[in-house]
Amino acid sequence: MTVNPWVRPYVLTGGRTRTRHRLFVHTLIAVPDYDPGYSQRLPPEARALYERARSAVQSVAELSAHCGVSLGVTRVLIGDMAARERLIVNPDAYSSPYDPRLLKRVIDGLYELA
């Protein structure tokens, strides 16, 4: 799924650029209780993120890249869904960008690309 190039990011977020959640690129996102009815009511970009996050725990950056939604828009849309308690934001999964678990995950991802 890719974002329609004719739609500006501020249209997708209602002009918002921030959320109350701290969402780093390595913040992990999960959907604990998937609701297909909720998914159908979402705009296409938010639906793609929600659907992707239900398949496996993924980082904000992974969701953004796989769904073709810019990182800024991804953060706002994830923040909206988290505020509605439709997904879980796990900010404590990696205490630092230098956490060995995170670095291993990055290295594994790079191997998959090679």
Secondary structure, DSSP 8 states (H G I E B T S, - for coil): ----TTS-HHHHHTT----SS---TT-EEE-SS--HHHHHHS-HHHHHHHHHHHHS-EEHHHHHHHHT--HHHHHHHHHHHHHTTSSEEETTS-SSTT-HHHHHHHHHHHHHH-
